[in-house]
């Protein structure tokens, strides 16, 4: 007589099943929504997402370009310091000392995927970019991939990053350009105190030309703390993330428009799969670019 004992799957496998199940349920909801929405009004961008979802799980970027990063080879080096690094466009990008090679590879794949030419999260485009000699504020710098990509043509860069784990890696990454890169370990907001700073208070006597911000939904507070810059700078480009909160895209657009900026959203959408409050329309605009 055979006795079958069914044991529960080990925790990693169980988590994988739960994640796949969650994405399948969300996929079904989004497909149903898109079909109904497209029946009312055809939208090419949404139609492309519908085609992708018919044959794939739900991902933050519902586009085929993400597939080339799944198995992309990443080499991690160990330098004279304890910090590991990768080579990004031939330049060393360092990571926190506590991170192992697997963490670094996974993280690096995610940030280069965000900046793929087909990604709605790419900050620069052929018509919207940092010019030679610009003063740049990178707000929410994290590992510094954006600043590293423009460091050689910028006149000066302010890196705002409040996460203490990034302080040492950023100093090491930008050591070759330390004469023009300033690292500020504070939140950028609408108040100035021990932990936060308003851009209006920090940048007073020089013109700022380009601001990039990815600060987890605090972008409206950022704009509230730079009213003088918005009204006085005549040669300013701003690129902000618009997907962290449901209504950010419209609210940020309205603020920038009221201050005389021409605006446009990046092409495509994101699906915020980690957002517990994600509901219709499920898709969110990723970036807004603005200029005077």
C-alpha positions as CSV (number, residue, x, y, z in Angstrom):
1,X,0.0,0.0,0.0
2,X,1.4,3.3,-1.1
3,X,1.0,6.3,1.2
4,X,1.6,9.7,-0.4
5,X,2.6,12.6,1.9
6,X,2.3,16.0,0.3
7,X,4.8,18.4,1.8
8,X,4.5,22.2,1.4
9,X,7.0,23.7,-1.1
10,X,10.1,25.2,0.4
11,X,9.8,29.0,1.1
12,X,11.7,30.2,-2.0
13,X,9.5,28.1,-4.3
14,X,6.4,29.1,-2.4
15,X,7.3,32.8,-2.9
16,X,7.8,32.2,-6.6
17,X,4.4,30.5,-7.0
18,X,2.8,33.4,-5.1
19,X,4.5,36.0,-7.2
20,X,3.5,34.2,-10.5
21,X,0.0,33.8,-9.3
22,X,-0.2,37.5,-8.4
23,X,1.1,38.5,-11.8
24,X,-1.3,36.2,-13.6
25,X,-4.3,37.7,-11.8
26,X,-3.1,41.2,-12.5
27,X,-2.5,40.3,-16.1
28,X,-6.1,39.1,-16.5
29,X,-7.4,42.3,-15.0
30,X,-5.3,44.6,-17.2
31,X,-6.1,42.6,-20.4
32,X,-9.8,42.9,-19.7
33,X,-9.4,46.6,-19.0
34,X,-7.4,47.3,-22.1
35,X,-9.8,45.4,-24.3
36,X,-12.8,47.5,-23.0
37,X,-10.8,50.7,-23.2
38,X,-9.6,50.1,-26.8
39,X,-13.2,49.3,-27.9
40,X,-14.1,52.8,-26.9
41,X,-11.1,54.6,-28.3
42,X,-8.1,53.1,-30.1
43,X,-4.7,54.0,-28.6
44,X,-1.6,52.6,-30.3
45,X,0.5,52.7,-27.1
46,X,-2.1,50.7,-25.1
47,X,-2.6,48.3,-28.0
48,X,1.1,47.5,-28.0
49,X,0.9,46.6,-24.3
50,X,-2.1,44.4,-24.9
51,X,-0.2,42.5,-27.5
52,X,2.7,42.0,-25.1
53,X,0.5,40.8,-22.2
54,X,-1.2,38.2,-24.3
55,X,2.1,36.2,-24.3
56,X,3.9,37.4,-21.2
57,X,3.5,37.9,-17.5
58,X,3.0,41.4,-16.1
59,X,6.3,43.4,-15.7
60,X,6.9,47.0,-14.7
61,X,7.9,47.7,-18.4
62,X,5.4,45.7,-20.6
63,X,7.6,45.8,-23.7
64,X,9.8,43.3,-25.5
65,X,13.0,45.3,-24.9
66,X,13.2,44.0,-21.3
67,X,13.9,40.5,-22.5
68,X,17.5,41.3,-23.6
69,X,18.4,42.1,-19.9
70,X,17.2,38.9,-18.3
71,X,20.5,37.0,-19.0
72,X,22.7,39.9,-19.8
73,X,26.3,39.2,-18.7
74,X,27.6,41.6,-16.0
75,X,31.1,41.5,-14.7
76,X,31.8,42.6,-11.2
77,X,35.2,43.8,-10.2
78,X,36.9,44.3,-6.8
79,X,39.2,47.3,-6.7
80,X,41.8,48.5,-4.1
81,X,39.0,49.5,-1.8
82,X,36.5,47.0,-0.3
83,X,33.8,48.3,-2.7
84,X,32.9,46.3,-5.8
85,X,32.2,48.0,-9.1
86,X,31.0,47.4,-12.7
87,X,32.2,49.2,-15.8
88,X,29.5,51.5,-17.2
89,X,30.4,53.0,-20.5
90,X,34.0,52.4,-19.6
91,X,33.7,54.2,-16.2
92,X,33.7,52.6,-12.8
93,X,30.3,52.5,-10.9
94,X,30.7,51.4,-7.3
95,X,28.2,49.7,-5.0
96,X,27.7,49.4,-1.2
97,X,30.3,47.3,0.6
98,X,27.6,45.0,2.0
99,X,26.4,44.0,-1.5
100,X,27.5,40.7,-3.0
101,X,28.1,40.1,-6.7
102,X,24.7,38.6,-7.3
103,X,23.0,41.7,-5.8
104,X,25.1,44.0,-7.9
105,X,24.4,42.1,-11.1
106,X,20.7,42.1,-10.5
107,X,20.6,45.8,-9.6
108,X,22.8,46.9,-12.5
109,X,20.6,45.0,-15.0
110,X,17.6,46.9,-13.6
111,X,19.1,50.4,-14.0
112,X,20.5,49.9,-17.5
113,X,17.1,48.4,-18.5
114,X,15.5,51.6,-17.2
115,X,17.8,53.6,-19.5
116,X,17.3,51.5,-22.6
117,X,16.5,53.6,-25.7
118,X,13.1,52.0,-25.8
119,X,12.3,52.5,-22.1
120,X,9.7,55.0,-21.0
121,X,12.1,55.6,-18.0
122,X,15.0,56.9,-20.1
123,X,15.8,60.4,-19.0
124,X,17.4,61.8,-22.1
125,X,16.2,61.7,-25.7
126,X,17.8,63.0,-29.0
127,X,15.9,66.3,-28.5
128,X,16.0,66.5,-24.7
129,X,19.5,66.2,-23.1
130,X,22.2,67.8,-21.0
131,X,24.2,70.3,-23.0
132,X,27.9,70.9,-22.8
133,X,28.6,73.2,-19.8
134,X,25.3,72.7,-18.0
135,X,24.9,72.8,-14.3
136,X,22.9,69.7,-13.3
137,X,21.0,68.6,-10.2
138,X,20.5,64.8,-9.9
139,X,17.9,64.5,-7.2
140,X,17.6,60.9,-6.0
141,X,20.9,59.9,-7.5
142,X,21.2,56.4,-5.9
143,X,24.0,54.7,-7.8
144,X,24.5,57.7,-10.0
145,X,24.0,56.2,-13.4
146,X,22.5,59.3,-14.9
147,X,25.1,61.6,-13.5
148,X,27.9,59.2,-14.7
149,X,26.5,59.3,-18.2
150,X,26.7,63.1,-18.5
151,X,29.6,63.9,-16.1
152,X,32.1,64.7,-18.8
153,X,30.0,67.3,-20.5
154,X,28.4,69.0,-17.4
155,X,30.1,72.0,-15.9
156,X,28.9,71.0,-12.4
157,X,26.7,68.3,-10.9
158,X,24.9,68.3,-7.5
159,X,24.1,64.7,-6.4
160,X,21.3,64.6,-3.9
161,X,21.1,61.2,-2.2
162,X,19.8,60.7,1.3
163,X,20.5,57.0,1.5
164,X,23.6,56.6,3.6
165,X,24.6,53.3,1.9
166,X,25.3,55.2,-1.3
167,X,27.6,57.9,0.2
168,X,30.8,55.9,0.0
169,X,30.1,54.4,-3.5
170,X,29.2,57.8,-4.9
171,X,32.4,59.3,-3.6
172,X,34.4,56.5,-5.1
173,X,32.5,56.6,-8.5
174,X,32.9,60.3,-8.9
175,X,36.4,60.6,-7.5
176,X,37.9,61.3,-11.0
177,X,35.5,64.3,-11.2
178,X,35.5,65.4,-7.6
179,X,36.3,69.0,-8.6
180,X,32.9,69.4,-10.2
181,X,30.6,66.9,-8.4
182,X,29.1,67.8,-5.1
183,X,27.4,65.0,-3.1
184,X,24.6,66.2,-0.8
185,X,23.2,63.7,1.7
186,X,19.8,65.2,2.2
187,X,16.2,64.9,1.1
188,X,15.1,67.5,-1.4
189,X,11.7,68.9,-0.3
190,X,9.6,72.0,0.4
191,X,11.4,72.7,3.7
192,X,14.9,73.2,4.8
193,X,16.1,71.6,8.1
194,X,18.6,69.1,9.4
195,X,17.5,66.4,7.0
196,X,15.9,68.3,4.1
197,X,16.7,71.1,1.8
198,X,14.7,73.3,-0.6
199,X,16.4,73.8,-4.0
200,X,15.6,77.5,-3.7
201,X,17.7,77.6,-0.5
202,X,20.6,75.4,-1.8
203,X,21.0,76.9,-5.3
204,X,20.8,80.7,-5.0
205,X,23.7,82.4,-6.8
206,X,24.1,80.2,-9.9
207,X,21.9,79.2,-12.7
208,X,20.7,75.6,-12.9
209,X,20.2,74.2,-16.4
210,X,19.0,70.6,-15.9
211,X,17.1,68.9,-13.0
212,X,16.4,65.1,-12.9
213,X,14.4,63.8,-10.0
214,X,13.4,60.2,-9.0
215,X,12.4,60.6,-5.4
216,X,9.7,58.0,-4.7
217,X,6.7,60.3,-5.0
218,X,8.1,63.4,-3.4
219,X,8.4,65.2,-6.7
220,X,5.5,67.6,-5.9
221,X,7.3,68.7,-2.7
222,X,10.5,69.2,-4.8
223,X,8.6,71.6,-7.1
224,X,7.1,73.4,-4.1
225,X,10.6,74.0,-2.8
226,X,11.9,75.5,-6.0
227,X,9.4,78.2,-6.8
228,X,12.1,80.8,-7.4
229,X,14.0,78.6,-9.7
230,X,10.8,77.7,-11.7
231,X,9.9,81.4,-12.1
232,X,13.4,82.9,-12.7
233,X,15.4,80.4,-14.7
234,X,14.9,81.0,-18.4
235,X,17.0,78.1,-19.7
236,X,15.9,75.1,-17.6
237,X,15.1,71.5,-18.4
238,X,13.3,69.2,-15.9
239,X,12.6,65.5,-16.0
240,X,10.5,64.0,-13.2
241,X,9.2,60.5,-12.4
242,X,5.4,60.5,-12.5
243,X,4.5,56.9,-11.6
244,X,5.1,56.6,-7.8
245,X,1.6,58.0,-7.0
246,X,-1.6,57.6,-9.0
247,X,-2.2,61.3,-9.7
248,X,1.4,62.5,-10.0
249,X,1.4,62.7,-13.8
250,X,-1.4,65.2,-14.0
251,X,-0.5,67.2,-10.9
252,X,3.1,67.6,-11.9
253,X,2.1,68.6,-15.4
254,X,-0.3,71.3,-14.1
255,X,2.4,72.8,-11.8
256,X,4.9,72.9,-14.6
257,X,2.4,74.4,-17.1
258,X,1.4,77.1,-14.7
259,X,5.1,78.1,-14.4
260,X,5.4,78.5,-18.2
261,X,7.0,75.2,-19.1
262,X,6.3,73.2,-22.2
263,X,5.8,69.6,-21.1
264,X,5.5,66.1,-22.6
265,X,5.3,62.6,-21.2
266,X,7.8,60.0,-22.2
267,X,6.4,57.4,-24.6
268,X,4.8,54.4,-23.2
269,X,3.6,53.4,-19.7
270,X,4.7,51.6,-16.6
271,X,2.7,49.0,-14.5
272,X,3.5,49.5,-10.8
273,X,3.3,45.9,-9.9
274,X,4.6,46.5,-6.3
275,X,1.9,49.1,-5.6
276,X,-0.8,47.6,-3.3
277,X,-3.2,50.3,-4.3
278,X,-2.8,49.7,-8.1
279,X,-6.2,49.8,-9.8
280,X,-7.7,51.1,-13.0
281,X,-6.4,52.3,-15.3
282,X,-3.4,50.2,-14.1
283,X,-1.0,52.0,-16.5
284,X,0.9,55.1,-15.4
285,X,2.9,57.6,-17.3
286,X,6.6,57.2,-16.3
287,X,8.3,60.5,-16.9
288,X,7.4,64.1,-17.6
289,X,9.9,66.3,-19.5
290,X,9.6,70.0,-19.2
291,X,11.6,73.0,-20.6
292,X,11.5,76.7,-21.0
